[in-house]
Amino acid sequence: MVEPSPRQSWRRTSVIVALSAVTVGAVVTAAAALSGAGVCAAPVLDPDLPAGPPDDVCVHLVRTLAERVGLATAALTVIITLTFIGLSRLATERNSEVPDRAASS
């Protein structure tokens, strides 16, 4: 099996990390926007009456906060993914440096 060059490995890793961060950030943004959008309608005490129109300021606030939560989640996804990649490479390097005790006896 041919080992990829370090440059190709770095590019592949950065593409995977970027795609995972964008995906997680987009899903969290959409979920936060959808879950918070219902609170902006004017409450009605009688369930037979339709709810009032949503407040524009509330909708804008929910959308802005959802975008911020999505960006923060994307950034944390990058940090956590790179931490796991670094730890796995560190463990792989340590396993290759430790001689096999069964082979030496």
C-alpha positions, 0 to 999 in steps of 0.5 A: 500500500502506498503511503500518501505524502505528508502534503496530501495527508494534510490537505485531506485532513483539512478538507475533512475537518472543514466539511465536518465543521460546516455540516455541524454548524449548518445543522445546529444553525437550522435547528436553533432557528427552527426551535426558536422561531415559534416563540416569536408569535404573539401568545393567544389565551383562546386555543380556537383563535389563531396566533398573532403575527410574529414580531420582526425584532424577535425573529431577527434576534432568534436568527442572529443568535442561531447563526452565532450558535452555529458558528461557535459549534463549527469552531468547537467542532474544528478544535475537537476534531483536530484534538482527536486527530493529534491524540490518535497520531501521538498514540500511533507514533508511541506504539511504533516506538515501543518495541514488542516485548514478545519479540525481544524475549 
